[in-house]
Amino acid sequence: MPESIIITKPQVQRVGDRVTVSADYLRDDGAGQMMLLHRASFRFEWRGPFSLAGGEAFVTLGLLPAMRLGLPMFSEAPVAPGFLDRMKCLMEIIMAWFGDGLTRVELSASAERPIETGKRGVAAFFSCGVDSFHTVDKRRSELTHLLFIDGFDVDLHQVEHRLLARANAQEAAGEMGLPLVIIETDARLFLDRYVGWKISGGTVVGAVAQLFVSVIDQAILAASHLWRENHQNSDAYMFASQFNLADLDFCLDGLNLSRAGKIADLGDCAPFFRHLRVCWEMPLDRLNCGSCEKCLRTIVSMNAVGLISKCESLPSSVDWQKVASVEIRLTSVLGMWDEIRRITVEPKARAMLDDLLFKFEANLWSLRLWELGKEMAQEKGWSVLGRKLGKPMLGATWRHDRVWYLKKCHQHLGQLRERLFAIADRRSAKESGGDKSKSQPISSTRP
């Protein structure tokens, strides 16, 4: 038999209202020897009957590790009709978007499980961020549960901040009149060994939704991005829709509104301003640090829609000096700042954002040039060019002179372009065996 990964039949243990669902990922070497890769578990409290419908959640969770290891995967638990076809489609999306180092693998399960019927609930994922608050507030009347994943955006070892985030979510859910289910899981400890969080975060959410298919028939995830941006992000509709089952509707919500638009919609939601949690720095004694890029972006958004004075979990005024020191390295984040600039009407704030956006974009392009140069110019001369390119562009983020930035961009872009073309010419000549007729110098003709 070939080497493979076997997912054991999940075990459900219950003590009172405390439920633990776990399964082992075993690596079979093909000769009968088994090695435990990981024992994944989900722990939560649930009042009323709960049963595990099938093995979909653990197949979803194991997909990326299997693709990284290049091993077929077999689930001892049955899965819903059509589920394996969706996973094959998901593999194609993952290969197209994040394919480097990943492989398409065979998936199989023991049999198809029966379809769940009867009245079940509607759940929304709730992190206390802008997106999830907006979804919960807008769809509050149709929801029966909120799902908070503990160990998701806050690592399990960060105990103090985890406890703070959990207590905050419980208070917010109580004020909104909805029961909160806290799902503690070590899924991230498993996935982080194989892939980056940008890829794996969506699969954890999908697995949690599938875990509850016996008690909910719809799971709603608040989208982080607009329709026009979703093709660049792993919570895109095409990606997330693959977590649907024959008896579970997994859907994205809020694709039509920017973060600032959602904040404006939440103007009358008092729990939002008390319990908003957006920070990635995770300070020990408060929900938000108030100084990181995401905190500052949220503060400036609230200022743009005239609600900054209402927020209790973030500073009630904009510190433009801190905003000016922000570094942006992702085009998606740059787009969010541009969205804020476009809705800002106060002249002084708009002028500040105009200058900041220009600086952000110049730095983003300089970073791209830097990375491109490192990748393509791996030779001794690169250190000199690296210093010339890196120091003025990346080391002077405090400057706001547009003319200075443009001059530096054009100056160093030209130098890097000519250097990369020369390297390409030499590589082309080498690949053709030194035959000049097959590889003519092209640097002089480049635009």
N, C-alpha and C positions, 0 to 999 in steps of 0.2 A: 504493500500500500504506500502511496506517496505521503510525504510529510504534510500535515494539515493542522488546523486549529479546531478544537472541539469545544462547543459551549454546552456545559452540562445543563440538565433540566433545572430551571430556577426553583429555589426553595422559598416558601413563604412561611415565616414564623410570626406568631402574634401573641403578645402578652397584654391583655386588656385592650386599649386602643392603639398600642404601639405595634406597628407593623414593620418587619424587615424582609426585604426581597433581595436575594443574592444568587449569583451563579458564578461558576469557575470557567476561566478560559485556559484550556489545556493545549499544550503544543505536543502533538504526536509526531515522533521522529520517523514514523513509518515502519519501525521494527518492534513496536509494542511498548516503547518507553515513553512515558508521559512527563512533561514538565509544566508546572503551574506558572502561567504568565501573570495572572491576576485574578483575584476574587472581587468582583464588582458588587456593590451593595447599595441599596436605597432604603433609607429609614425615615418613617413619617408616622404621624398619628392620624387615624381615620375612625370616625364614629359610624357604626353601621357595618353591613356586610362588605367584604372586599375579597376578591379572588383575582388571580392572575390569568388572563385569557390565553396568552401564548408567549412565545419567545422573541417577539419582534423587538422589544426594547433592547435586549442584549445583543441581537444581531446588528441593530443600528449602532450600538455603542462599540462593537468589535470591528465594524467595517474598516475604519481607517487604519487601525493596527494591522489588520490582515493585509490591506493594500500596501502598507509600508514593508511588511515582511514578505509579501508576495506569496502568501499561502492560502489555499482554499479553506473555507470555513463551513462547519456543519453544526446545526443547532439540534440538540436532542429534543427540544420542545417544538411543537408544531407552530406554524405561522398562518396568518390570514390569507385567503385567496388573493392572488395578485401582488402580494407583498414582495416576493423575490424579484418580480419584474420591475417594481419601483426601485428596488435597491440596485438593479443593473443600470437603470436610467440614472440614478444618483451617482453611480460610479463613473458614468460617461461625463456627467457635469463636473465632478471632482477632477477627472483626468484633464478635461479641457481647461479648467481654471487653475488647478494647483498640481498638475501632473508630475512635476519633477520629483523623482524618487519613489513614486507610487506606481502600482501595477494593478491591472484588472484581475480579479480573482473569481473563482467559482464559489457560489453560495448554494447551500442545500439545507433542507429541513426534513424532519421525519414524516410529516403529513400536514395537510391543511386543517386548521382548527375551525370549529363552527363559528358562524357570525353572531356577534352579540346583538340581542334585540331587547325591546322594552324601553321604558323611559329612563334616561340617564341625564346627567348634568352637563353644564357648560362651564368650562374653566378658562381663566386667563392667567398667563404668566405675569407675575408682579414683582418688580425689583425696587420699586419706589423711585424710579427714574422718570424723566419727562414723558417718554413714549408710553411706558406701561401705565402711568397715572392717567394719561389722556384716554387710553383704551378703556380702562376700568371705569372712569367717570362717564364716558360716553355710552358704554354698554352695560352700566350697572344693573339695569332692570332685568336683563336676560341672563346674568351670571349667577351661578350657584356656588362657585369656589374660586379662590385665588391660589396660585401655585408659586411658592417662593423656593428657589433652588439654593440650598446652603452648601457651599463648596464650589460654586460656579464662578462668580466674579471676585469673590473673596476666598483665598486659599484656606484649606482646613487648618493649617498651622497658625493662621492669624486669628487666634481664639478671641482676643478681646474685641477686635472690630467685628468679627462674626456675630458675637453676642449682641453688640450694639445694633448691627444691621437687622438681626432677627427681631429684637424687641421693637425697633422702629417700625418694621413691616407689620408686626402684630397690632401695634397701636393704630397705624394708618388703616389697616383692613377693618379693625373694630369701628373706627370713626366713619368708615364708608359702608358699614352694615353688612359685611361679607365675611364668611369664614375663610381663614387662611390655613393652607396646608404647607408646612415647611418640610421639604424633602432634602434630607442630608445625604450626600453621596460622595464617594471617593472616585467618581468617574474621571475627574480631571487628572488625578494622580496617575491613572491608567493611560489616558490619551496623551498627556504631555511628554511621555517617553518616546512617542512616535511621530507626532505632528504638532504644528503650531496651533495656538488657540484660535486664530482667525478661521481656520478650517474646522476645528473640532467643536467650537462652541455651539454651532447649530445642531450638530448631531446629538449633543447632550440634551438639548431642549426637545428634540424630536423623540429621543428615547424616553424621557420623562412623560411626555404626552401619551406615548404608546403603552407605558406602564399602567396608566389609569383607564384603559379602554373599557374595562368592565363596569366602570362607574360614571364615565363621561363619554358623550358622543361628539363633542366639539371642543377643541383646544385652540385658544386664540393667542397669538404672539404679536406684540406691538412691533411694527417695523421701525428700524432705526434710520431708514433712508427713504427718499422719495422714489417714485416710479422711475424717473429718468436716471437715477444713480444706482439702481439695484443691480444692474449687470456687472458692477464692479465689486459687489459685496456678497459675503457668504449667506446673508439672510435674504437673498433674492427670492422672488416668488417661485422661480423654477426650481431652486434648491429646496426651499422649505416645503413645497407642495409634494415632494417625494415622501414625506413622512406621513401622508394620508394612508389610512387603511380602509378596507371595505366597510368597516363599521366605526371609523373615526375621521372626522373632518378637521384637519390641521390647517389653520389659515392665518395669514398676516393681516394686520389691521393698521390703518393710519398711513397708507402709502401716498396719500394725496396732500399731506401737510408737512411743512418743515417743522423743526423743533420750535422755532419762534412762533409759528402759527399755532402749534399745540399749546404753548405757554399762554398765548392770548386767549385760547378757548377755555383754559383752566382758571380764568380770573375769579370765578365764584366758588372754586373748590378749596375750601379752607384746609383740609388735610394735606393737599399738595404743598402748600407754602410752609406747613409745619414739618413735614416728613420727607421732603424731597432729598434724594441721595444720588449724587452724580459722580462723586470723586473717585479717582483711581489711586490716589495716594494713600487712602485708608488710614487717616490719623486715629490714634487710640481713643481719644476722648471726645470726638465729635464726628458727625456724619460726613462733613465736607471740609477740606483744608482751606478753600477759598482762594487759593493761589495757583493751582495747576491750570493747564490749558483748558480742561473741560469745565472746571469750576468757573473760570473767568469767561469762557464762552457763554455759559448759562447766565451769568450775571449780566453780561452785555446784552444778551437776548431779552432778559426781563426789563432791562432799561429801555430797550428799543420799543417794547409794547406797553410801557408805562406801568409796570407792575413790580418794579424792584423794591419799593417800600414795603410790600406785603410779605416778602419772603423772610422766614425766621431761621432757616437752616443755612443761609448764605449771607455774606455781607450785603447791607442795604444801600450801597453806593458803589460806583465803578472806580477802581484804582487804575487810572489810565497808564501810570508808570509800570505797574505789573503787567498790564495787557501788552504794552510795548515790548516787554522782555520775552514774550511767548515765542517758542520755536514750533514751526509746523513742518511735518515731514510727509504728510499724506494729502493727496489731491482731494479726497473726500472731505477731510477736515477743512481744507481751504475753501471748498464749496459751501460749507456751513457758515463760515465767517462771511463769505460774500453774500449769502442770503440775508444775514443780519444787517450788513451794510446797506443792502437795497431797501430794507423796510425801515431803516433809521431816518427820521425826519428832522431831529434836532441838529442844527447846523454844525455846532462844535463837535458833537459826537460823530457826525457823518464825516467831517474833515479828518478826525482822528482815524476813523476806520479806513478812509481812502488811503491815507499814508501807510497804515498797518498792512492793508491788503497788498499794496505794491511791494512792501518789504517782504511779506510772507511769500509772495509769488517769486520774487527774485531769489530768495534763499532756497526755495524749493527747486528751482531750476539749477541753481549752483550745486545743490546736493546731488541732483541727477548727473550732472557733468562729472562730479567727483567720483560717484560710484561707477559710471561708465569708464572713466579713465583708469580706475583701479582694476577693473575687470579686463580691459583690453590692452593696457600698457604695462604688463608685468616685466619690467626690466629696470636696470639701474637708473636710467635717466628719469624714471617716473618720480623719484623722490623730489627732484628739483621742480618739476611741473606741479607736483602735488602741493608743494609749499606755496608756489605762486598762485595756484588756483584756490587752495584751501584757506590760506590766511586771510586774504581780503574778503573772500565771499562768505565763509562760514564763521570766521572769527570776529566779524564786525557786525553782528546782528543788531547792534544798538543804533546803527546809522539809519537816517531817514531821507538822505539826499537822493532824489530820484535820478538826477543826472549822474551822480557818482556811481550808482548801481548800474545804470545802463552802460556807462563807459566800461566798468569792470566786466560786465557780462559779455559785451562785444569783444573786448580785448582778449579775454581768456577763452571764450568760445572759439575764436579764430585759431589760437595757439593749439588748443586741444584738437580741433578738427584736423589741422594739418598733420599733427603728430599721429593721430589715429589712421588717417589715410595712408601715411608713409608705412605704418606697421602693416596695414592691410595689403599694400603693394608688395612688401617683402614676403609676407606669408603666401600671397598668390604666386609669386615667382618661385618660392620654395616648393609649393605643391605641384607646380608644373614642371619640376625638374630643372629649373634654371633656364628653360627655353624662353628667350626674350620675345619670340614671336607670339607666344601664348599669353604673355603677361606684360603689357606695356605700362610704363609709369602713367598714373592717372591723377596724381596729386595736383599737377599744374592745371589740369582742366576742370577741377572740381569747382563748383560755384561757391 
